[in-house]
């Protein structure tokens, strides 16, 4: 499952396992600090071993794969974009990922500005003058790819890490 070399992603939703059976007492939730501990230490070691550019590519691609899987297996409203975004907003809040909002949309150009408040990845971290939500960029791109079959360029333009109080992303067709 995780030891064979590969050129393509082999992720399958079933790899998540039966969480109810495996965690009957603790349940599905974990503290944000534990999630960040995993993400930031993983990012730290990847940067050490592969450099910033390669690490960001890896983190983005992981987020993109997660966004596709999330859309395919978690989101249920896929008949129109408004339904998708409403479902995403509700689900992200319920799961403690963040508070998603569409700040502006140009439906003719298929471009958007979206925000995530109380973001799982960064809200509350010390200001470091960087936008750090590369995983979220990939996640949003993956969601939209799974929904539309089209690639989007997602770029974080505001982040808690850079002094913002929400993470703001521009989304344009690629």
C-alpha positions as CSV (number, residue, x, y, z in Angstrom):
1,X,0.0,0.0,0.0
2,X,2.7,2.5,0.9
3,X,6.0,0.8,0.2
4,X,5.9,0.2,-3.6
5,X,7.5,2.7,-6.0
6,X,5.0,4.4,-8.4
7,X,4.7,7.1,-11.0
8,X,0.9,7.6,-10.5
9,X,-1.1,8.3,-7.4
10,X,-2.4,5.0,-5.9
11,X,-4.6,6.7,-3.3
12,X,-8.0,5.1,-2.7
13,X,-10.7,6.4,-0.4
14,X,-10.8,3.0,1.3
15,X,-7.3,3.7,2.7
16,X,-8.9,6.0,5.3
17,X,-10.3,2.8,6.9
18,X,-13.3,2.4,9.2
19,X,-12.9,5.3,11.6
20,X,-15.9,4.4,13.7
21,X,-14.6,0.9,14.2
22,X,-11.0,2.0,14.8
23,X,-11.7,4.9,17.1
24,X,-14.9,3.9,19.1
25,X,-13.9,6.1,22.1
26,X,-12.0,9.0,20.5
27,X,-14.1,9.4,17.4
28,X,-13.1,11.2,14.2
29,X,-11.9,14.5,15.6
30,X,-8.3,15.5,16.5
31,X,-6.9,18.8,17.9
32,X,-5.7,21.4,15.4
33,X,-2.2,21.4,17.0
34,X,-1.8,17.7,16.2
35,X,-2.8,18.3,12.5
36,X,-0.4,21.3,12.3
37,X,2.4,19.3,14.0
38,X,2.1,16.7,11.3
39,X,1.9,19.2,8.4
40,X,4.6,21.6,9.5
41,X,7.1,18.9,10.5
42,X,6.5,17.1,7.2
43,X,6.9,20.4,5.3
44,X,10.1,21.2,7.2
45,X,11.7,17.9,6.4
46,X,10.6,18.1,2.7
47,X,12.1,21.6,2.4
48,X,15.3,20.3,4.0
49,X,15.6,17.4,1.6
50,X,14.1,18.8,-1.6
51,X,13.9,22.6,-1.4
52,X,11.1,25.0,-1.2
53,X,9.9,24.8,-4.8
54,X,9.7,21.0,-4.9
55,X,8.1,20.9,-1.5
56,X,5.4,23.4,-2.6
57,X,4.7,21.3,-5.7
58,X,4.3,18.2,-3.6
59,X,2.1,19.9,-1.0
60,X,0.0,21.5,-3.8
61,X,-0.4,18.1,-5.6
62,X,-1.4,16.4,-2.3
63,X,-4.0,19.1,-1.7
64,X,-5.3,18.8,-5.2
65,X,-5.7,15.0,-4.8
66,X,-7.4,15.5,-1.5
67,X,-9.8,18.1,-3.0
68,X,-10.8,15.7,-5.8
69,X,-11.4,12.9,-3.3
70,X,-13.3,15.3,-1.0
71,X,-15.6,16.4,-3.9
72,X,-16.1,12.8,-5.0
73,X,-16.7,11.2,-1.6
74,X,-17.9,14.0,0.8
75,X,-19.8,16.7,-1.2
76,X,-23.3,15.8,-2.3
77,X,-24.5,19.0,-4.1
78,X,-22.9,18.8,-7.5
79,X,-25.8,19.9,-9.8
80,X,-24.7,23.6,-10.0
81,X,-21.8,25.7,-8.7
82,X,-24.0,27.5,-6.2
83,X,-25.0,24.2,-4.7
84,X,-21.4,23.0,-4.7
85,X,-20.2,26.1,-2.9
86,X,-23.0,26.0,-0.3
87,X,-22.3,22.3,0.4
88,X,-18.6,23.0,0.6
89,X,-19.3,25.9,3.1
90,X,-21.5,23.7,5.3
91,X,-19.2,20.7,5.2
92,X,-15.9,22.6,5.9
93,X,-17.5,24.3,8.9
94,X,-19.0,21.0,10.2
95,X,-15.6,19.2,9.9
96,X,-13.7,22.1,11.5
97,X,-11.6,22.8,8.3
98,X,-12.6,26.5,8.1
99,X,-15.3,28.9,7.2
100,X,-15.5,29.0,3.4
101,X,-17.0,32.0,1.6
102,X,-17.2,33.1,-2.0
103,X,-16.2,36.8,-1.8
104,X,-16.8,37.6,-5.5
105,X,-17.6,35.6,-8.7
106,X,-17.5,36.4,-12.4
107,X,-19.5,33.6,-13.8
108,X,-18.9,34.6,-17.4
109,X,-15.1,34.4,-16.9
110,X,-15.5,31.5,-14.4
111,X,-13.3,33.3,-11.9
112,X,-13.7,33.7,-8.2
113,X,-12.2,35.1,-5.0
114,X,-12.9,32.8,-2.1
115,X,-11.9,33.1,1.5
116,X,-11.4,30.6,4.4
117,X,-11.6,32.1,7.9
118,X,-10.4,30.1,10.9
119,X,-8.3,28.1,8.5
120,X,-7.1,24.7,9.8
121,X,-3.6,25.3,8.3
122,X,-2.7,28.7,9.6
123,X,-5.2,30.8,11.6
124,X,-3.5,31.9,14.8
125,X,0.1,31.1,13.7
126,X,2.8,33.8,14.2
127,X,3.0,36.3,11.3
128,X,5.9,35.1,9.1
129,X,5.3,37.4,6.0
130,X,4.4,34.5,3.8
131,X,1.3,32.9,2.3
132,X,1.6,29.3,3.5
133,X,-1.6,27.6,2.4
134,X,-0.2,25.8,-0.6
135,X,-2.2,22.7,0.4
136,X,-5.4,24.7,0.4
137,X,-4.6,26.1,-3.1
138,X,-4.3,22.5,-4.3
139,X,-7.5,21.5,-2.4
140,X,-9.6,24.2,-4.0
141,X,-8.1,23.4,-7.5
142,X,-8.9,19.7,-6.9
143,X,-12.4,20.4,-5.8
144,X,-13.1,22.4,-8.9
145,X,-11.4,19.9,-11.2
146,X,-13.5,17.1,-9.8
147,X,-16.7,19.2,-10.2
148,X,-16.1,20.7,-13.6
149,X,-13.4,18.5,-15.3
150,X,-11.4,21.7,-15.9
151,X,-8.2,22.9,-14.3
152,X,-8.1,26.1,-12.4
153,X,-5.2,28.2,-11.2
154,X,-5.7,28.9,-7.5
155,X,-3.4,31.4,-5.8
156,X,-3.4,32.5,-2.1
157,X,-3.2,36.3,-2.0
158,X,-3.9,36.9,1.8
159,X,-3.0,34.6,4.7
160,X,-2.9,34.7,8.5
161,X,0.9,34.0,8.0
162,X,1.2,37.2,6.0
163,X,-0.8,39.3,8.5
164,X,-4.3,38.7,7.1
165,X,-7.2,37.5,9.2
166,X,-8.6,35.2,6.5
167,X,-7.0,33.2,3.7
168,X,-8.0,34.7,0.4
169,X,-7.6,32.9,-2.9
170,X,-8.0,34.0,-6.5
171,X,-9.4,31.3,-8.7
172,X,-9.2,31.5,-12.5
173,X,-9.4,29.0,-15.3
174,X,-6.1,27.6,-16.4
